[in-house]
Amino acid sequence: MIKIYGIKTCGSVRKAFDFMNSHDIAFEFVDFKTTKIDTPKIKEWISKSSIDVLLNTKGTKYKTLNLKELNLNDNGKLEWLAKENMLFKRPVIEFGDKLIVGFDEKLYMEIFAK
């Protein structure tokens, strides 16, 4: 089962929904606003991607928390992601043993629309 993590109001998440729906691909949605992503899950994601891919340094939450000034190491980044799920780049998609972060239509076509 494909799981899409994000928030419903995010443009990239909506694009992922539209892609999946237009290709008749079933998925489960997990809302960051109502479901807290814990440290073990984040560590699992990091093992499939990287902390720097998962952490959205261009987002409003990152900027309003002034995290750039903290010069966070990987442990600090992990702590902040566990504390504030709105810091994740969206969408985060679990598919089998794969993790896809962000919306990339070409990549989605290669992976999902076979």
N, CA, C and O atoms as CSV, one atom per row, in Angstrom:
chain,resi,resn,atom,element,x,y,z
A,1,MET,N,N,0.844,-1.195,0.000
A,1,MET,CA,C,0.000,0.000,0.000
A,1,MET,C,C,0.880,1.246,0.000
A,1,MET,O,O,1.864,1.323,0.737
A,2,ILE,N,N,0.528,2.189,-0.809
A,2,ILE,CA,C,1.224,3.467,-0.872
A,2,ILE,C,C,0.662,4.370,0.221
A,2,ILE,O,O,-0.552,4.499,0.375
A,3,LYS,N,N,1.564,4.991,0.974
A,3,LYS,CA,C,1.158,5.963,1.980
A,3,LYS,C,C,1.734,7.310,1.606
A,3,LYS,O,O,2.932,7.444,1.356
A,4,ILE,N,N,0.861,8.311,1.570
A,4,ILE,CA,C,1.294,9.676,1.302
A,4,ILE,C,C,1.154,10.463,2.601
A,4,ILE,O,O,0.066,10.557,3.170
A,5,TYR,N,N,2.262,11.023,3.059
A,5,TYR,CA,C,2.285,11.853,4.261
A,5,TYR,C,C,2.390,13.309,3.843
A,5,TYR,O,O,3.142,13.654,2.931
A,6,GLY,N,N,1.627,14.161,4.519
A,6,GLY,CA,C,1.685,15.585,4.212
A,6,GLY,C,C,0.541,16.315,4.862
A,6,GLY,O,O,-0.011,15.872,5.869
A,7,ILE,N,N,0.189,17.448,4.271
A,7,ILE,CA,C,-0.987,18.196,4.703
A,7,ILE,C,C,-1.842,18.478,3.473
A,7,ILE,O,O,-1.331,18.698,2.375
A,8,LYS,N,N,-3.151,18.466,3.684
A,8,LYS,CA,C,-4.091,18.585,2.559
A,8,LYS,C,C,-3.969,19.901,1.800
A,8,LYS,O,O,-4.272,19.950,0.608
A,9,THR,N,N,-3.531,20.968,2.464
A,9,THR,CA,C,-3.472,22.276,1.831
A,9,THR,C,C,-2.177,22.516,1.056
A,9,THR,O,O,-2.040,23.546,0.395
A,10,CYS,N,N,-1.232,21.590,1.127
A,10,CYS,CA,C,0.049,21.741,0.437
A,10,CYS,C,C,-0.121,21.490,-1.063
A,10,CYS,O,O,-0.703,20.480,-1.461
A,11,GLY,N,N,0.373,22.384,-1.875
A,11,GLY,CA,C,0.258,22.257,-3.320
A,11,GLY,C,C,0.915,20.994,-3.852
A,11,GLY,O,O,0.360,20.336,-4.732
A,12,SER,N,N,2.090,20.642,-3.333
A,12,SER,CA,C,2.789,19.441,-3.791
A,12,SER,C,C,2.040,18.172,-3.397
A,12,SER,O,O,2.022,17.201,-4.154
A,13,VAL,N,N,1.428,18.174,-2.231
A,13,VAL,CA,C,0.631,17.028,-1.797
A,13,VAL,C,C,-0.592,16.887,-2.705
A,13,VAL,O,O,-0.941,15.780,-3.116
A,14,ARG,N,N,-1.234,18.003,-3.014
A,14,ARG,CA,C,-2.400,17.955,-3.915
A,14,ARG,C,C,-2.001,17.430,-5.297
A,14,ARG,O,O,-2.752,16.679,-5.918
A,15,LYS,N,N,-0.823,17.825,-5.773
A,15,LYS,CA,C,-0.338,17.315,-7.064
A,15,LYS,C,C,-0.128,15.805,-6.998
A,15,LYS,O,O,-0.446,15.087,-7.946
A,16,ALA,N,N,0.407,15.326,-5.875
A,16,ALA,CA,C,0.598,13.876,-5.705
A,16,ALA,C,C,-0.750,13.168,-5.699
A,16,ALA,O,O,-0.901,12.124,-6.333
A,17,PHE,N,N,-1.742,13.728,-4.983
A,17,PHE,CA,C,-3.101,13.157,-4.980
A,17,PHE,C,C,-3.647,13.093,-6.397
A,17,PHE,O,O,-4.167,12.062,-6.824
A,18,ASP,N,N,-3.525,14.204,-7.127
A,18,ASP,CA,C,-4.047,14.267,-8.493
A,18,ASP,C,C,-3.376,13.222,-9.381
A,18,ASP,O,O,-4.039,12.553,-10.174
A,19,PHE,N,N,-2.064,13.089,-9.243
A,19,PHE,CA,C,-1.341,12.092,-10.038
A,19,PHE,C,C,-1.865,10.692,-9.737
A,19,PHE,O,O,-2.201,9.935,-10.648
A,20,MET,N,N,-1.931,10.358,-8.458
A,20,MET,CA,C,-2.382,9.013,-8.074
A,20,MET,C,C,-3.815,8.754,-8.549
A,20,MET,O,O,-4.118,7.692,-9.093
A,21,ASN,N,N,-4.677,9.730,-8.337
A,21,ASN,CA,C,-6.078,9.570,-8.749
A,21,ASN,C,C,-6.213,9.446,-10.263
A,21,ASN,O,O,-7.002,8.632,-10.743
A,22,SER,N,N,-5.462,10.232,-11.018
A,22,SER,CA,C,-5.569,10.182,-12.479
A,22,SER,C,C,-5.009,8.880,-13.047
A,22,SER,O,O,-5.334,8.514,-14.177
A,23,HIS,N,N,-4.174,8.176,-12.283
A,23,HIS,CA,C,-3.627,6.891,-12.728
A,23,HIS,C,C,-4.266,5.711,-11.991
A,23,HIS,O,O,-3.757,4.591,-12.029
A,24,ASP,N,N,-5.390,5.983,-11.322
A,24,ASP,CA,C,-6.132,4.945,-10.589
A,24,ASP,C,C,-5.234,4.147,-9.637
A,24,ASP,O,O,-5.299,2.919,-9.575
A,25,ILE,N,N,-4.401,4.876,-8.902
A,25,ILE,CA,C,-3.492,4.251,-7.935
A,25,ILE,C,C,-4.045,4.517,-6.532
A,25,ILE,O,O,-4.204,5.666,-6.120
A,26,ALA,N,N,-4.330,3.447,-5.819
A,26,ALA,CA,C,-4.872,3.581,-4.458
A,26,ALA,C,C,-3.756,3.990,-3.500
A,26,ALA,O,O,-2.611,3.560,-3.634
A,27,PHE,N,N,-4.118,4.829,-2.529
A,27,PHE,CA,C,-3.149,5.263,-1.522
A,27,PHE,C,C,-3.875,5.594,-0.233
A,27,PHE,O,O,-5.082,5.832,-0.204
A,28,GLU,N,N,-3.097,5.600,0.819
A,28,GLU,CA,C,-3.590,6.017,2.130
A,28,GLU,C,C,-2.930,7.352,2.451
A,28,GLU,O,O,-1.737,7.529,2.204
A,29,PHE,N,N,-3.693,8.288,2.996
A,29,PHE,CA,C,-3.148,9.599,3.347
A,29,PHE,C,C,-2.947,9.686,4.854
A,29,PHE,O,O,-3.824,9.314,5.634
A,30,VAL,N,N,-1.784,10.183,5.250
A,30,VAL,CA,C,-1.482,10.416,6.659
A,30,VAL,C,C,-1.198,11.903,6.808
A,30,VAL,O,O,-0.248,12.431,6.229
A,31,ASP,N,N,-2.040,12.570,7.595
A,31,ASP,CA,C,-1.973,14.026,7.757
A,31,ASP,C,C,-1.001,14.393,8.880
A,31,ASP,O,O,-1.174,13.969,10.023
A,32,PHE,N,N,0.017,15.181,8.544
A,32,PHE,CA,C,0.974,15.643,9.545
A,32,PHE,C,C,0.309,16.460,10.649
A,32,PHE,O,O,0.822,16.537,11.765
A,33,LYS,N,N,-0.833,17.068,10.335
A,33,LYS,CA,C,-1.501,17.897,11.347
A,33,LYS,C,C,-2.189,17.065,12.420
A,33,LYS,O,O,-2.398,17.541,13.536
A,34,THR,N,N,-2.541,15.826,12.092
A,34,THR,CA,C,-3.273,15.000,13.058
A,34,THR,C,C,-2.497,13.763,13.511
A,34,THR,O,O,-2.862,13.136,14.505
A,35,THR,N,N,-1.435,13.408,12.796
A,35,THR,CA,C,-0.639,12.234,13.136
A,35,THR,C,C,0.810,12.640,13.335
A,35,THR,O,O,1.470,13.092,12.399
A,36,LYS,N,N,1.298,12.479,14.538
A,36,LYS,CA,C,2.681,12.829,14.854
A,36,LYS,C,C,3.606,11.721,14.354
A,36,LYS,O,O,3.378,10.541,14.620
A,37,ILE,N,N,4.634,12.111,13.637
A,37,ILE,CA,C,5.632,11.162,13.156
A,37,ILE,C,C,6.729,11.078,14.214
A,37,ILE,O,O,7.360,12.082,14.547
A,38,ASP,N,N,6.950,9.875,14.736
A,38,ASP,CA,C,7.879,9.730,15.858
A,38,ASP,C,C,9.315,9.468,15.379
A,38,ASP,O,O,9.562,9.213,14.201
A,39,THR,N,N,10.231,9.539,16.317
A,39,THR,CA,C,11.655,9.397,16.012
A,39,THR,C,C,12.003,8.079,15.326
A,39,THR,O,O,12.764,8.100,14.359
A,40,PRO,N,N,11.482,6.924,15.776
A,40,PRO,CA,C,11.822,5.682,15.058
A,40,PRO,C,C,11.410,5.714,13.574
A,40,PRO,O,O,12.154,5.238,12.716
A,41,LYS,N,N,10.246,6.264,13.277
A,41,LYS,CA,C,9.793,6.358,11.879
A,41,LYS,C,C,10.699,7.309,11.100
A,41,LYS,O,O,11.051,7.030,9.954
A,42,ILE,N,N,11.074,8.421,11.709
A,42,ILE,CA,C,11.953,9.381,11.029
A,42,ILE,C,C,13.307,8.724,10.730
A,42,ILE,O,O,13.860,8.904,9.645
A,43,LYS,N,N,13.836,7.960,11.699
A,43,LYS,CA,C,15.107,7.259,11.477
A,43,LYS,C,C,14.985,6.247,10.344
A,43,LYS,O,O,15.917,6.075,9.559
A,44,GLU,N,N,13.836,5.579,10.259
A,44,GLU,CA,C,13.601,4.646,9.155
A,44,GLU,C,C,13.641,5.395,7.825
A,44,GLU,O,O,14.259,4.943,6.861
A,45,TRP,N,N,12.966,6.554,7.793
A,45,TRP,CA,C,12.965,7.356,6.565
A,45,TRP,C,C,14.364,7.832,6.210
A,45,TRP,O,O,14.747,7.817,5.040
A,46,ILE,N,N,15.132,8.256,7.210
A,46,ILE,CA,C,16.496,8.732,6.961
A,46,ILE,C,C,17.335,7.613,6.341
A,46,ILE,O,O,18.171,7.871,5.475
A,47,SER,N,N,17.116,6.377,6.780
A,47,SER,CA,C,17.876,5.243,6.231
A,47,SER,C,C,17.560,5.004,4.756
A,47,SER,O,O,18.355,4.395,4.040
A,48,LYS,N,N,16.402,5.482,4.303
A,48,LYS,CA,C,15.997,5.314,2.904
A,48,LYS,C,C,16.240,6.569,2.070
A,48,LYS,O,O,16.149,6.532,0.842
A,49,SER,N,N,16.544,7.668,2.732
A,49,SER,CA,C,16.748,8.946,2.056
A,49,SER,C,C,17.893,9.655,2.777
A,49,SER,O,O,18.988,9.105,2.890
A,50,SER,N,N,17.651,10.859,3.260
A,50,SER,CA,C,18.623,11.556,4.108
A,50,SER,C,C,17.890,12.637,4.893
A,50,SER,O,O,16.818,13.097,4.500
A,51,ILE,N,N,18.479,13.022,5.984
A,51,ILE,CA,C,17.861,14.050,6.824
A,51,ILE,C,C,17.750,15.362,6.050
A,51,ILE,O,O,16.788,16.109,6.227
A,52,ASP,N,N,18.737,15.641,5.191
A,52,ASP,CA,C,18.729,16.905,4.454
A,52,ASP,C,C,17.667,16.926,3.357
A,52,ASP,O,O,17.209,17.998,2.962
A,53,VAL,N,N,17.277,15.765,2.868
A,53,VAL,CA,C,16.170,15.691,1.901
A,53,VAL,C,C,14.844,15.867,2.637
A,53,VAL,O,O,13.941,16.543,2.144
A,54,LEU,N,N,14.730,15.267,3.804
A,54,LEU,CA,C,13.474,15.315,4.564
A,54,LEU,C,C,13.187,16.679,5.170
A,54,LEU,O,O,12.027,17.084,5.244
A,55,LEU,N,N,14.217,17.398,5.606
A,55,LEU,CA,C,14.029,18.690,6.269
A,55,LEU,C,C,13.822,19.781,5.235
A,55,LEU,O,O,14.683,20.017,4.388
A,56,ASN,N,N,12.679,20.442,5.309
A,56,ASN,CA,C,12.342,21.504,4.366
A,56,ASN,C,C,12.916,22.827,4.854
A,56,ASN,O,O,12.297,23.530,5.653
A,57,THR,N,N,14.108,23.156,4.362
A,57,THR,CA,C,14.772,24.393,4.794
A,57,THR,C,C,14.242,25.626,4.054
A,57,THR,O,O,14.650,26.749,4.351
A,58,LYS,N,N,13.344,25.422,3.101
A,58,LYS,CA,C,12.785,26.554,2.359
A,58,LYS,C,C,11.385,26.917,2.831
A,58,LYS,O,O,10.791,27.883,2.353
A,59,GLY,N,N,10.863,26.139,3.771
A,59,GLY,CA,C,9.494,26.346,4.228
A,59,GLY,C,C,9.349,27.446,5.266
A,59,GLY,O,O,10.317,27.867,5.899
A,60,THR,N,N,8.123,27.892,5.419
A,60,THR,CA,C,7.789,28.955,6.367
A,60,THR,C,C,8.128,28.567,7.793
A,60,THR,O,O,8.673,29.381,8.539
A,61,LYS,N,N,7.817,27.336,8.188
A,61,LYS,CA,C,8.050,26.898,9.568
A,61,LYS,C,C,9.538,26.957,9.907
A,61,LYS,O,O,9.905,27.405,10.993
A,62,TYR,N,N,10.386,26.516,9.002
A,62,TYR,CA,C,11.835,26.541,9.206
A,62,TYR,C,C,12.307,27.982,9.427
A,62,TYR,O,O,13.129,28.264,10.300
A,63,LYS,N,N,11.765,28.869,8.616
A,63,LYS,CA,C,12.168,30.280,8.711
A,63,LYS,C,C,11.636,30.943,9.973
A,63,LYS,O,O,12.361,31.691,10.628
A,64,THR,N,N,10.385,30.681,10.324
A,64,THR,CA,C,9.813,31.332,11.510
A,64,THR,C,C,10.449,30.819,12.800
A,64,THR,O,O,10.478,31.536,13.801
A,65,LEU,N,N,10.955,29.596,12.789
A,65,LEU,CA,C,11.640,29.060,13.971
A,65,LEU,C,C,13.119,29.475,14.018
A,65,LEU,O,O,13.828,29.157,14.973
A,66,ASN,N,N,13.574,30.186,12.980
A,66,ASN,CA,C,14.968,30.643,12.892
A,66,ASN,C,C,15.972,29.493,13.041
A,66,ASN,O,O,16.999,29.639,13.704
A,67,LEU,N,N,15.670,28.371,12.429
A,67,LEU,CA,C,16.528,27.201,12.584
A,67,LEU,C,C,17.865,27.336,11.853
A,67,LEU,O,O,18.845,26.691,12.227
A,68,LYS,N,N,17.906,28.164,10.823
A,68,LYS,CA,C,19.165,28.347,10.093
A,68,LYS,C,C,20.255,28.879,11.025
A,68,LYS,O,O,21.415,28.479,10.933
A,69,GLU,N,N,19.867,29.782,11.917
A,69,GLU,CA,C,20.829,30.388,12.830
A,69,GLU,C,C,21.385,29.387,13.839
A,69,GLU,O,O,22.445,29.627,14.416
A,70,LEU,N,N,20.691,28.272,14.063
A,70,LEU,CA,C,21.134,27.289,15.053
A,70,LEU,C,C,22.247,26.369,14.544
A,70,LEU,O,O,22.864,25.650,15.330
A,71,ASN,N,N,22.507,26.390,13.220
A,71,ASN,CA,C,23.520,25.503,12.635
A,71,ASN,C,C,23.390,24.076,13.154
A,71,ASN,O,O,24.332,23.522,13.721
A,72,LEU,N,N,22.226,23.494,12.956
A,72,LEU,CA,C,21.906,22.180,13.504
A,72,LEU,C,C,22.744,21.065,12.879
A,72,LEU,O,O,22.972,21.045,11.669
A,73,ASN,N,N,23.194,20.148,13.719
A,73,ASN,CA,C,23.804,18.928,13.199
A,73,ASN,C,C,22.674,17.938,12.917
A,73,ASN,O,O,21.504,18.267,13.113
A,74,ASP,N,N,23.011,16.731,12.460
A,74,ASP,CA,C,21.964,15.770,12.101
A,74,ASP,C,C,21.081,15.404,13.289
A,74,ASP,O,O,19.874,15.232,13.125
A,75,ASN,N,N,21.658,15.283,14.476
A,75,ASN,CA,C,20.838,14.981,15.663
A,75,ASN,C,C,19.876,16.121,15.975
A,75,ASN,O,O,18.723,15.882,16.333
A,76,GLY,N,N,20.339,17.343,15.844
A,76,GLY,CA,C,19.470,18.498,16.060
A,76,GLY,C,C,18.335,18.545,15.043
A,76,GLY,O,O,17.193,18.848,15.390
A,77,LYS,N,N,18.654,18.246,13.796
A,77,LYS,CA,C,17.625,18.212,12.747
A,77,LYS,C,C,16.583,17.143,13.057
A,77,LYS,O,O,15.382,17.373,12.916
A,78,LEU,N,N,17.060,15.962,13.484
A,78,LEU,CA,C,16.161,14.867,13.851
A,78,LEU,C,C,15.242,15.287,14.995
A,78,LEU,O,O,14.037,15.038,14.946
A,79,GLU,N,N,15.797,15.913,16.013
A,79,GLU,CA,C,14.989,16.368,17.151
A,79,GLU,C,C,13.911,17.350,16.704
A,79,GLU,O,O,12.765,17.266,17.146
A,80,TRP,N,N,14.281,18.278,15.827
A,80,TRP,CA,C,13.292,19.259,15.361
A,80,TRP,C,C,12.216,18.611,14.498
A,80,TRP,O,O,11.044,18.968,14.613
A,81,LEU,N,N,12.587,17.667,13.634
A,81,LEU,CA,C,11.585,16.977,12.820
A,81,LEU,C,C,10.606,16.211,13.702
A,81,LEU,O,O,9.407,16.187,13.424
A,82,ALA,N,N,11.110,15.586,14.760
A,82,ALA,CA,C,10.233,14.841,15.668
A,82,ALA,C,C,9.333,15.777,16.460
A,82,ALA,O,O,8.205,15.423,16.804
A,83,LYS,N,N,9.827,16.954,16.744
A,83,LYS,CA,C,9.073,17.935,17.536
A,83,LYS,C,C,8.048,18.680,16.679
A,83,LYS,O,O,6.956,19.005,17.144
A,84,GLU,N,N,8.411,18.944,15.433
A,84,GLU,CA,C,7.590,19.795,14.566
A,84,GLU,C,C,7.478,19.178,13.176
A,84,GLU,O,O,8.314,19.434,12.310
A,85,ASN,N,N,6.444,18.364,12.962
A,85,ASN,CA,C,6.273,17.658,11.696
A,85,ASN,C,C,6.054,18.569,10.494
A,85,ASN,O,O,6.192,18.126,9.353
A,86,MET,N,N,5.718,19.816,10.727
A,86,MET,CA,C,5.535,20.732,9.596
A,86,MET,C,C,6.874,21.106,8.951
A,86,MET,O,O,6.902,21.830,7.956
A,87,LEU,N,N,7.976,20.619,9.511
A,87,LEU,CA,C,9.299,20.861,8.928
A,87,LEU,C,C,9.651,19.865,7.824
A,87,LEU,O,O,10.661,20.035,7.140
A,88,PHE,N,N,8.826,18.825,7.642
A,88,PHE,CA,C,9.099,17.857,6.585
A,88,PHE,C,C,8.819,18.451,5.220
A,88,PHE,O,O,7.833,19.162,5.024
A,89,LYS,N,N,9.705,18.148,4.273
A,89,LYS,CA,C,9.405,18.452,2.877
A,89,LYS,C,C,8.268,17.525,2.482
A,89,LYS,O,O,8.248,16.363,2.890
A,90,ARG,N,N,7.331,18.017,1.703
A,90,ARG,CA,C,6.132,17.242,1.380
A,90,ARG,C,C,5.967,17.082,-0.133
A,90,ARG,O,O,6.444,17.893,-0.927
A,91,PRO,N,N,5.276,16.011,-0.491
A,91,PRO,CA,C,4.833,14.884,0.314
A,91,PRO,C,C,5.976,13.911,0.579
A,91,PRO,O,O,6.987,13.907,-0.124
A,92,VAL,N,N,5.792,13.087,1.607
A,92,VAL,CA,C,6.662,11.949,1.864
A,92,VAL,C,C,5.831,10.727,1.496
A,92,VAL,O,O,4.744,10.519,2.035
A,93,ILE,N,N,6.347,9.927,0.583
A,93,ILE,CA,C,5.587,8.761,0.094
A,93,ILE,C,C,6.355,7.483,0.396
A,93,ILE,O,O,7.507,7.309,-0.001
A,94,GLU,N,N,5.669,6.591,1.117
A,94,GLU,CA,C,6.202,5.255,1.360
A,94,GLU,C,C,5.587,4.324,0.329
A,94,GLU,O,O,4.370,4.293,0.146
A,95,PHE,N,N,6.450,3.561,-0.345
A,95,PHE,CA,C,6.002,2.630,-1.367
A,95,PHE,C,C,6.923,1.415,-1.322
A,95,PHE,O,O,8.054,1.466,-1.805
A,96,GLY,N,N,6.435,0.334,-0.744
A,96,GLY,CA,C,7.294,-0.837,-0.559
A,96,GLY,C,C,8.469,-0.470,0.314
A,96,GLY,O,O,8.291,0.034,1.423
A,97,ASP,N,N,9.673,-0.720,-0.177
A,97,ASP,CA,C,10.868,-0.358,0.586
A,97,ASP,C,C,11.436,0.984,0.145
A,97,ASP,O,O,12.542,1.352,0.540
A,98,LYS,N,N,10.687,1.711,-0.666
A,98,LYS,CA,C,11.139,3.008,-1.183
A,98,LYS,C,C,10.539,4.166,-0.388
A,98,LYS,O,O,9.487,4.041,0.239
A,99,LEU,N,N,11.245,5.296,-0.438
A,99,LEU,CA,C,10.746,6.545,0.132
A,99,LEU,C,C,10.975,7.629,-0.910
A,99,LEU,O,O,12.092,7.822,-1.390
A,100,ILE,N,N,9.910,8.327,-1.251
A,100,ILE,CA,C,9.983,9.407,-2.229
A,100,ILE,C,C,9.584,10.687,-1.513
A,100,ILE,O,O,8.545,10.739,-0.855
A,101,VAL,N,N,10.407,11.717,-1.641
A,101,VAL,CA,C,10.147,12.981,-0.949
A,101,VAL,C,C,9.986,14.080,-1.988
A,101,VAL,O,O,10.847,14.272,-2.847
A,102,GLY,N,N,8.868,14.801,-1.899
A,102,GLY,CA,C,8.584,15.881,-2.832
A,102,GLY,C,C,7.783,15.378,-4.028
A,102,GLY,O,O,7.572,14.176,-4.190
A,103,PHE,N,N,7.344,16.314,-4.858
A,103,PHE,CA,C,6.583,15.950,-6.047
A,103,PHE,C,C,7.479,16.073,-7.263
A,103,PHE,O,O,8.061,17.128,-7.515
A,104,ASP,N,N,7.587,14.981,-8.019
A,104,ASP,CA,C,8.361,14.935,-9.252
A,104,ASP,C,C,7.595,14.042,-10.223
A,104,ASP,O,O,7.683,12.816,-10.153
A,105,GLU,N,N,6.848,14.664,-11.126
A,105,GLU,CA,C,5.967,13.902,-12.010
A,105,GLU,C,C,6.721,12.869,-12.842
A,105,GLU,O,O,6.233,11.757,-13.039
A,106,LYS,N,N,7.896,13.225,-13.325
A,106,LYS,CA,C,8.673,12.280,-14.134
A,106,LYS,C,C,9.043,11.057,-13.287
A,106,LYS,O,O,8.903,9.925,-13.750
A,107,LEU,N,N,9.504,11.270,-12.075
A,107,LEU,CA,C,9.844,10.158,-11.177
A,107,LEU,C,C,8.616,9.331,-10.849
A,107,LEU,O,O,8.682,8.102,-10.823
A,108,TYR,N,N,7.491,9.998,-10.598
A,108,TYR,CA,C,6.236,9.273,-10.299
A,108,TYR,C,C,5.848,8.389,-11.484
A,108,TYR,O,O,5.405,7.257,-11.294
A,109,MET,N,N,6.011,8.899,-12.695
A,109,MET,CA,C,5.679,8.104,-13.885
A,109,MET,C,C,6.554,6.852,-13.947
A,109,MET,O,O,6.068,5.764,-14.257
A,110,GLU,N,N,7.846,7.010,-13.652
A,110,GLU,CA,C,8.763,5.876,-13.699
A,110,GLU,C,C,8.425,4.823,-12.649
A,110,GLU,O,O,8.533,3.625,-12.908
A,111,ILE,N,N,8.020,5.265,-11.477
A,111,ILE,CA,C,7.791,4.352,-10.358
A,111,ILE,C,C,6.380,3.788,-10.337
A,111,ILE,O,O,6.195,2.581,-10.176
A,112,PHE,N,N,5.374,4.659,-10.500
A,112,PHE,CA,C,3.995,4.265,-10.262
A,112,PHE,C,C,3.181,3.931,-11.497
A,112,PHE,O,O,2.257,3.121,-11.418
A,113,ALA,N,N,3.493,4.521,-12.619
A,113,ALA,CA,C,2.632,4.384,-13.797
A,113,ALA,C,C,3.189,3.378,-14.798
A,113,ALA,O,O,3.227,3.642,-16.000
A,114,LYS,N,N,3.615,2.238,-14.299
A,114,LYS,CA,C,4.182,1.197,-15.187
A,114,LYS,C,C,3.086,0.351,-15.772
A,114,LYS,O,O,3.361,-0.572,-16.540
